Amino acid sequence: MRACALLNLFADDDEEAALPDGSRSERTATLRARTHALTGRPCTVCGAGLCGHEALLTILLGARHAPRCANCAASELGETRAELCERSRQWILRRECFLEVWLEASAEEGLGAMDRPTCLFAATPDRIAATPIAPGPVAPTADALHDAGDLGCGDLVLDLKFKLADMAAGTVLEVRATDPAAPIDLPAWCGLVGHTLLHASPPRYWIRRKNR
């Protein structure tokens, strides 16, 4: 139900910039191209190369311009790698475009149609040790504050849509959101509509309004 509400809101958002309007196949093709472009790129925190699944997670978390591996993304969100990967997987399973590219990444890694890929869910100690977690960036200065309380899913992002619409391009909104799904919903929404999630330290998030 949560993902359905998100999908309906994205479809109605006249400011959507990250994925094109049109058919599911067109949107999936765009997502696939962006995932392939990020695959193999180094994490901007620790330098580890991103697998296809981590590339898709980077897009989901709104960090295309500053890619993060699963370890570093989880560290910045204040949770374990396992928690981040499982919550992201649950979100992806309910969104057809993301699920198709997720399963393609598994196939390309020789894992078959695996929705719980071993590269993320059964990482060896050697891989984990090879990607040390570095401290996240310092929280930016905000131009405005907004307490969204425990609003969730569609209500949360609709609230932020109107709040950011009243702000000047490039300004930063600090948001307090206590809904348990906010660490996934907010980055995903920012990535899809074109705003930038500058920093996250749940329950606080810093969002820079897009330039148009």
KAHUJO-V747033 format. One line per field, one symbol per residue. ss: DSSP state (H for helix, E for strand, - for the rest). phi: phi as a letter, one per 40 degrees, with the letter a starting at -180 (. if undefined). Layout:
ss=???
phi=???
This chain:
ss=-HHHHHHHHHHH-----------HHHHHHHHHHHHHHH---E------E--HHHHHHHHH---------HHHHHHHH---HHHHHHHHHHHHH--HHHHHHHHHHHHH---------HHHH---HHHHHH-------------EEEEEE---HHHHHHHHHHHHH------EEEEEE----HHHHHHHHHHHH--EEEEEE--EEEEE----
phi=.dccccccccccccbdbcbcchcccccccccccccccccgcccccbgccccccccccdcdcgbdcadbcccccccccgacdcccccccdcccdbbdcccccccccccccgbgcccbcccbbbccdcccccbccccccccccccababcfbdbfdccccdcdcccccbcdgcbbcbbbbddcdcccccccdccchcbccabadcbbbbcccca
